[in-house]
């Protein structure tokens, strides 16, 4: 009988990632293989894409005797269970037929069962593009800038030059932030692109996972936003905002 048994001593980062992704997609297919747990999903509007990976080395137990397990999950259900974990809890996950058994072990052992979903959709690989501009920035600083823009508009513009990165938004009011190469690592030609703040406000919650953000974009091309901590990866792709003209 095939068996999957995983034990994660500190489930907070997994819980945070599931909570962040659940704002973009609800039903997902999570993959478990020898390398770790991963997920790639596209939001229902086909505007954003998300990817995460937690490597197997972070688990204190990691037993999987199939090449790969695919777990169809409702992220809202998984999020609700993971939120019941406390500091010092350990997380156990075990597959039993069409059920994912989840154990939260601290002073007491608490066990949950989630029904696995039979999801039939084509999964696209997470893209790897070359970008004209790559900016590595303090994640909290980027959060502040995006939140500033969100109070004046529903979209913002990224502009990058070799030693300068600017984020600005305009409505009736405006907001603007400028970073020099003293405040951010900027690897860039000249790029300009506009993106929806509705999505960016969700993406920046990745700052819970990493203290650094890497933003990659080109002229009017999808952008990529990475929050990586060690071997844990959380990445987003967002299509550019195309303004309608009369």
KALIN-V642559 format. One record per pair of residues at least 24 apart in sequence whose ideal C-beta (glycine too) atoms are under 6 Angstrom apart, sorted by the first residue. I is the first residue (numbers start at 1). J is the second residue. D is the distance in whole Angstrom. If there is no record, write none. Layout:
I,J,D / I,J,D
//
This chain:
2,65,6 / 2,66,5 / 3,65,6 / 4,64,5 / 4,69,5 / 4,95,4 / 5,63,5 / 5,94,5 / 6,59,5 / 6,62,6 / 6,93,5 / 7,59,6 / 7,60,5 / 7,61,4 / 7,92,5 / 8,59,5 / 8,91,4 / 9,60,5 / 9,90,5 / 11,85,5 / 11,91,4 / 15,82,4 / 16,208,5 / 16,209,6 / 17,52,5 / 17,234,6 / 18,75,6 / 18,78,6 / 18,79,5 / 18,82,6 / 19,79,5 / 20,205,5 / 21,50,5 / 22,75,4 / 22,76,6 / 22,79,5 / 23,202,5 / 24,48,6 / 24,50,6 / 26,75,6 / 27,74,6 / 27,119,6 / 28,73,6 / 28,75,6 / 29,70,5 / 29,72,5 / 29,119,5 / 30,71,4 / 30,73,6 / 31,68,6 / 31,70,6 / 32,64,6 / 32,69,4 / 33,68,4 / 40,126,5 / 47,239,5 / 48,199,5 / 48,238,5 / 49,237,4 / 50,236,5 / 51,126,4 / 51,235,5 / 52,234,5 / 53,233,5 / 54,232,6 / 55,231,4 / 71,100,6 / 71,116,6 / 72,116,5 / 72,117,4 / 72,119,4 / 77,114,5 / 81,112,5 / 131,216,4 / 131,218,5 / 132,189,5 / 132,191,5 / 132,218,4 / 133,160,4 / 133,188,4 / 133,191,4 / 133,217,6 / 134,187,5 / 134,216,5 / 135,165,5 / 135,184,5 / 135,186,5 / 135,215,5 / 136,185,4 / 136,214,5 / 137,184,4 / 137,213,5 / 139,207,4 / 139,210,6 / 139,211,5 / 139,212,6 / 139,213,4 / 140,207,6 / 142,213,5 / 143,204,5 / 143,207,5 / 145,177,4 / 146,200,5 / 146,204,5 / 148,175,4 / 149,175,5 / 149,197,6 / 150,197,5 / 150,201,5 / 154,197,6 / 155,194,6 / 155,196,6 / 155,197,6 / 155,241,5 / 156,197,6 / 157,194,5 / 158,193,5 / 158,217,6 / 159,192,5 / 160,188,4 / 160,191,5 / 161,190,5 / 162,188,6 / 191,217,6 / 191,218,5 / 191,219,5 / 192,219,6 / 193,217,5 / 193,220,6 / 193,240,5 / 194,241,4 / 195,238,6 / 195,241,5 / 196,241,5 / 199,238,5 / 203,236,5 / 206,234,5 / 209,234,5
//
